[in-house]
Amino acid sequence: MSATETPWSGHLTPRHWPVPEGVKPFQQGQLKSSGIEVDCYQYGGVLVAVAHADLLRLEFLSVKLGEDELETNLLGFGATAGYTWTSLYLEPDLYKGRSPEELTFEFLAIEDDDEDDDE
């Protein structure tokens, strides 16, 4: 999360973004079912996937290294300004000596069916 300066001097308010400034995505792709773009970030043991869409929710279904599914822990999820994100903890020792680019992900994207009902 980064901070933005507010109108009153000296006070900083967090901007809701799940990736620290300066962290670049290590993988980029599209969801097979919808074509929505997803960027994957890693810092320490934290993995964050950011979908370029207003979804109800985005979830990691699996994280694999080759054929092996790796154990993970959900950290959180949310949405902000046209993006939906999910984050989890992955012990870095589980893929020690390997690049995070070798990880493969399966996602569940839940779209908001009620969006059109408001019109």
N, C-alpha and C positions, 0 to 999 in steps of 0.2 A: 504494500500500500504506500502511496506517496502522499505528499501533503501539498495543498494549495493555499496561497495567502488569501485571507479574507479581507473585507473592507476595513475592519478595525485593525490598527497597526499592531504588529507583533503576535497576533493570534493565528495559528495554523490549524486548518481543519482537514482531516483525512479525506482523500479522494478514494472512493471504493473501487479498487483495482487489485486483483489478487497476485500480481507479479511486481517485484521491486523494479524500480527504474534501472535501465541498463541491462537487464536480463533479456537475452535474445532467444527466440524459439529454436529448439534443436530438431523439431520435426514439424512439418506442415502437411496437411492433407485435407481430404473431403470425406464426409460421411457418405457411405455407399447408398443409403436409402434416400437421402435428400439432396446431396451435393453441397451441403453446408460446409464452409471452410472451418477447419479446426487447427489451432496452433498449440503445440505442446512445449512447455517450459519446465526446466529443472533448476533448482537451487538447493544445494545440500541434498537431503533426502526427500524434499518436497517436489511433487510433480503436479503441474497445473495444466489443464486443458481448457482452452478458451474457444468457444464457438462464435462465429461471426453472425449471430442471429438472436432474435428475441425468442427464446424457448421457455417453456414452463420449467424444464430442468434438463441438465446434462449429467450423465453418470458414466464412470468407468465401469465396464462389466468385467474386463480382465486386462491384466498386464502380463505379457509373456516375453521370455527370452528364449528364442528358438521355439521348441515345443513345450517348454516348462512354464507353467503359470506361477507367477511370483506372488507371495503374500503381501498384501497392502492394508493400510488403515485409512479410512475416509477421514479427511480433515474438515471439509466444508464444501459448500456450493453457493452460488448466487448469480445475480444478473446485474448489469449496469450498462446504461447508455448503448443499447443495441448489441450487447454481448452477453453470453451465458457461460458460466465457468464452473468447474469442479476441481477439487484438489484432494490429493491423498499423500500419505507418507509411504515411501518405499525405502527400506533399509539399503543404503548404498553397497554394503558388503554382498548383497545378493547378486549383484552383477559386477563385482570388483574385477578390474582388469579389462572390462568390456565397455564399449561406448554406449551411452544412453540411446544413440541412434539405432542400436540393434534391438531395442524394445519395440514390441508391437502392442497395439491397444485395440480393444473393442469397446465401443460406446453405445449407450442408450440415450437417444435424444427424444424428449417428450415435448411435443408441441402443444400449444394452448388452443384447444378446440373451441373455446368460448369466445375467442377474439372477435369473430365476426358477429356474435350475438349482440354486441354493444352498439352496433350501427343502426 
